[in-house]
Amino acid sequence: MEKQSMDIQRILQLLPHRYPFLLVDRVVECVQGEYIKAYKNVTFNEPFFQGHFPGVPIMPGVLILEALAQTGGLLVASAMESTEGKLFLFTGLDKVKFRKQVSPGDRLELVCSDLRMKLSLCKMEAKAYVDGKVVCEAQLTAAVGNKPVA
């Protein structure tokens, strides 16, 4: 399979998330249906640092998981002919472990692999790293559904 990368414009085409909830800045490597490597540059300007925690800024664990889920969504989307009218929804998190804190100035490296698809459900292994050290790991499960018609 061919490796591909994705800039922010391609990410915006594939994911419905927008500021301040888009948590993937770039995909550096993706092999359709196999694995994806992406990153988020964590800056002091992130809106969640105002309250989490004043004087001791730490990226909330649920947002690390959300960044991993968005990365996993990009892996699934990369293998689809079209994502138009589709929505990726979390259905489960298993074996979640937080290993280290993520702070302003960190580059959060996001890796999802071992994608398994069954009908509209997908499951994958996900790990987040800072400076080569695992900060979070989990098994993610998601469903690919249709967007509701407005």
CORLINPE-V492268 format. One line per field, one symbol per residue. ss: DSSP state (A for helix, B for strand, O for the rest). A space follows every 10 residues. Layout:
ss=???
This chain:
ss=OOBBBBOAAA AAAAOOOOOO OOOOOBBBBB BOOOBBBBBB BOOOOOAAAA OOOOOOOOOO AAAAAAAAAA AAAAAAAAOO OOOOOBBBBB BBBBBBBBOO OOOOOOBBBB BBBBBBBBOO BBBBBBBBBB OOBBBBBBBB BBBBBBOOOO
